[in-house]
Amino acid sequence: MRILLINPNTTEALTERLAASARMVLPPDAELATVTARRGFAYISSRAEAQIAGAEVLSMLAEKAGAFDAAVIAAFGDPGLSAARELFDIPVTGMSEAAMLTALSLGERFAFVTFTPRLAAWYGEQVTRAGLGGRFAGTFTPEDGFSDIRNVAEDLREPLLRTCLTASKTADCIILAGAPIAGLADEIAGGVPAMLIDPVRAAAVQAAGLCRLFPAGASHGSFARPPAKPSTGLAPALSRRMSPPEQN
């Protein structure tokens, strides 16, 4: 089983952090490879940035088409997730969706804890889109700032722990939201009276399971492959994926 972890952020250190966390929970027969966005932003923190990152996700998937059995979009907010499911014939999972689905199996109410209030509104939209507002306890963030996106988990460890304690007063499950804090759940779980969920692990486990249950991914209904049509200016691999056969 070959799983591709796609980091839509351009920071390679985040890719390494995400992959290290995901590998901790994958089955022995799963091989994880990674790819980091070449275009975009060091870390995605707005709707506009996510829209741009989603297009890059599709280009990266098109370049790797046929080489992997499943893919994980490793950015909270799941940029490009629905489009990727529509266009590629493999299971594709996203961190936000997978973490929320996992939370539903572990508790009644869940919350997000993330590292900056700038992300709260956009992250909250993922809950609304999933129709889970009745199970959502809100997004919680520390007041402390950070200087380097590569070191957020280390620099904000204690503030994030305190924030999780606050969130645990109203939530059974806490999703540690955002690629920069992947892997932190293990480090602070003992100090928090709630279930801590690492989104990239949830997405990786889901991808592995879907490989066995539905190896073709979301290939029917509204996620059936859309009709091919000519394009202009797209990355070559993505253009070939979307063009009529006679133009390939």
Secondary structure, 3 states (H helix, E strand, C coil): CEEEEEECCCCHHHHHHHHHHHHCCCCCCCEEEEEECCCCCCCCCCHHHHHHHHHHHHHHHHHHCCCCCEEEECCCCCCCHHHHHHHCCCCEEEHHHHHHHHHHCCCCCEEEECCCHHHHHHHHHHHHHHCCHHHEEEEECCCCCCCCHHHHHHHCHHHHHHHHHHHCCCCCEEEECCHHHCCHHHHHHHHCCCEEECHHHHHHHHHHHHHHHCCCCCCCHHHCCCCCCCCCCCCHHHHHHHCCHHHC
